[in-house]
Amino acid sequence: LVEPKPIPATSALIGTGIKCPFSRLVFAFPTASNVKTKRKLLEIISAVNATALGLDNLPKNVAEVALSTYKLSSAQKGDPNLDVITGFQVVDDDAHVVVLEGLNRR
């Protein structure tokens, strides 16, 4: 993995003067490589989200199943301090791209 350049948490959205509370991170791997690294990345995301949602007291496998079907409540959706990591993955024959977004302070 390559160490990303840090972006100051106080940086404003370009041209708007609005401070953004979120950061994005993109990982790109060749599809057939680094299975252990990709698995570890997903484990870290699951651990962060389990803690944020109060599921960290459950066994790891149970927490992962709970996370896979978890629906945020209205209060959680409106909470600007809910420290979960969201994102998506795109996989094809050549590349596996993981795009993550979370609170800037994490």
C-alpha positions in Angstrom: 0.0 0.0 0.0 1.1 3.6 -0.6 0.9 6.1 2.2 -1.6 8.8 1.1 -0.8 12.5 1.5 -2.7 13.9 4.5 -5.3 16.5 3.8 -5.8 19.0 6.6 -9.1 18.4 8.4 -9.8 22.2 8.1 -9.5 22.2 4.3 -12.5 23.7 2.6 -14.4 22.3 -0.4 -12.8 23.8 -3.5 -14.3 27.2 -4.2 -17.1 27.1 -1.6 -15.5 28.0 1.7 -17.5 25.1 3.3 -15.5 22.9 5.6 -16.1 19.2 4.8 -16.2 16.8 7.8 -15.5 13.8 5.6 -12.4 12.2 3.9 -12.3 9.8 1.1 -9.7 7.1 0.5 -9.3 5.0 -2.6 -7.4 1.7 -2.7 -6.7 0.0 -6.1 -5.3 -3.5 -6.3 -4.7 -5.9 -9.2 -7.6 -8.3 -8.9 -5.6 -11.5 -8.3 -3.2 -10.0 -5.7 -2.9 -9.1 -2.1 -5.8 -11.2 -0.8 -4.5 -11.0 2.7 -4.2 -7.2 2.5 -7.7 -6.8 1.1 -9.1 -9.1 3.8 -7.3 -7.1 6.5 -8.7 -3.8 5.2 -12.2 -5.1 5.3 -11.6 -6.5 8.9 -10.5 -3.0 10.0 -13.6 -1.4 8.5 -15.8 -3.9 10.2 -14.1 -3.3 13.5 -14.5 0.5 13.3 -18.2 0.2 12.3 -19.0 -2.4 14.9 -17.6 -0.1 17.6 -19.4 2.9 16.2 -22.7 1.0 16.2 -22.3 -0.7 19.5 -21.8 -4.1 18.1 -18.3 -4.6 19.3 -19.4 -6.7 22.3 -20.6 -9.4 19.9 -18.3 -12.2 18.6 -16.5 -11.1 15.4 -18.4 -13.4 13.1 -21.8 -12.3 14.6 -20.9 -8.6 14.3 -19.9 -9.0 10.7 -23.2 -10.7 9.9 -25.1 -7.9 11.8 -23.1 -5.3 9.9 -24.0 -6.8 6.5 -27.7 -6.2 7.1 -27.6 -3.2 9.5 -30.0 -0.4 8.8 -29.3 3.0 10.3 -32.0 4.6 12.4 -33.3 8.1 11.6 -31.3 9.4 14.5 -28.2 7.7 13.3 -28.6 9.0 9.8 -28.8 12.6 11.1 -25.9 12.2 13.5 -22.9 14.2 12.2 -20.6 12.4 14.7 -21.5 8.8 13.8 -18.1 7.5 13.1 -18.8 4.8 10.5 -16.9 4.1 7.3 -19.0 3.7 4.2 -18.0 3.0 0.6 -18.1 0.6 -2.3 -16.0 -1.9 -4.3 -15.7 -2.4 -8.0 -14.0 -5.6 -9.2 -13.3 -6.6 -12.8 -10.8 -9.0 -14.4 -7.9 -6.5 -13.9 -8.6 -4.4 -10.9 -10.2 -4.3 -7.5 -11.0 -0.7 -6.4 -12.2 0.1 -2.9 -13.6 3.6 -2.2 -14.1 4.6 1.4 -15.5 7.6 3.1 -15.6 8.5 6.8 -15.2 11.3 9.3 -12.2 13.4 8.7 -10.8 13.0 12.2 -10.4 9.2 12.0 
